[in-house]
Amino acid sequence: MQVTVGIQNYAREVKVDTESSEAELTSAVQAALADGTPLVLTDAKGNTTFVPGSSIAYVEIGTEEKRAVGFGQL
């Protein structure tokens, strides 16, 4: 699942592909926004990204669906 985080006063977005569920991500974002604690995201390769909760502008959580790739019939 891809998570996109916009940061205040910063032109670029932070994008992370994670294996966490939508419910886990939603609760982590809500806690970071409410308490001002860092939002901690771990990607599929094990890399960890910290985003300060007080500077989060927006968070976009993608869908859990896998896209079909190739030229075969659906």
C-alpha positions as CSV (number, residue, x, y, z in Angstrom):
1,M,0.0,0.0,0.0
2,Q,1.4,3.4,-0.9
3,V,1.3,6.2,1.6
4,T,1.9,9.8,0.5
5,V,2.7,12.4,3.2
6,G,2.7,16.1,2.5
7,I,4.9,18.2,4.9
8,Q,4.2,21.9,5.7
9,N,6.7,24.3,4.2
10,Y,8.3,21.6,2.1
11,A,7.8,21.3,-1.6
12,R,8.1,17.5,-2.0
13,E,6.0,14.7,-0.8
14,V,7.2,11.7,1.1
15,K,6.0,8.4,-0.5
16,V,6.4,5.1,1.2
17,D,5.3,1.6,0.0
18,T,4.3,-0.3,3.1
19,E,2.8,-3.6,4.0
20,S,0.8,-2.2,6.9
21,S,-3.0,-2.4,6.7
22,E,-5.2,0.6,6.2
23,A,-6.5,0.4,9.8
24,E,-3.0,0.4,11.2
25,L,-2.0,3.4,9.1
26,T,-5.1,5.3,10.0
27,S,-4.6,4.9,13.7
28,A,-0.9,5.8,13.4
29,V,-1.7,9.0,11.5
30,Q,-4.5,10.0,13.9
31,A,-2.2,9.5,16.9
32,A,0.6,11.6,15.3
33,L,-1.8,14.4,14.5
34,A,-3.5,14.4,17.9
35,D,-0.3,14.1,20.0
36,G,2.3,15.7,17.8
37,T,4.4,12.6,18.0
38,P,6.3,11.4,14.9
39,L,4.6,9.3,12.3
40,V,6.8,6.2,11.8
41,L,6.4,4.4,8.5
42,T,8.3,1.2,7.6
43,D,8.4,0.2,3.9
44,A,8.4,-3.2,2.4
45,K,12.2,-3.4,2.4
46,G,12.6,-2.6,6.1
47,N,13.5,1.1,5.8
48,T,12.0,3.4,8.4
49,T,10.8,6.9,7.7
50,F,10.0,9.4,10.5
51,V,7.7,12.4,9.8
52,P,7.2,15.0,12.6
53,G,3.5,14.9,13.6
54,S,3.4,18.7,14.1
55,S,4.4,19.4,10.5
56,I,2.1,17.0,8.6
57,A,0.0,18.8,6.0
58,Y,-1.9,15.8,4.7
59,V,-1.7,12.0,4.3
60,E,-3.0,10.0,1.4
61,I,-3.4,6.3,1.9
62,G,-3.7,4.2,-1.3
63,T,-5.8,1.1,-1.9
64,E,-4.8,-2.4,-1.0
65,E,-5.7,-3.8,-4.4
66,K,-2.9,-5.2,-6.6
67,R,-2.9,-3.9,-10.2
68,A,-2.8,-6.4,-13.1
69,V,0.3,-6.2,-15.2
70,G,0.8,-7.6,-18.6
71,F,-1.2,-8.2,-21.8
72,G,-3.2,-11.2,-20.8
73,Q,-7.0,-11.4,-20.6
74,L,-8.8,-10.5,-17.4
